[in-house]
Amino acid sequence: MLLSFLLVASLMLASCAKEEVVEEEEEEEEAVVEEEEEEEEEAVV
């Protein structure tokens, strides 16, 4: 009984950790895209 609880708890924590990593990667990609857009605007001017 205790073992199954620990298994479920560890799986939940693992899935939460994966979601946080994905969100951080998406934020980094958005920041890179914004920087590229700013560079393109400067090049046009």
Secondary structure, 3 states (H helix, E strand, C coil): CHHHHHHHHHHHHHHHHHHHHHHHHHHHHHHHHHHHHHHHHHHHC
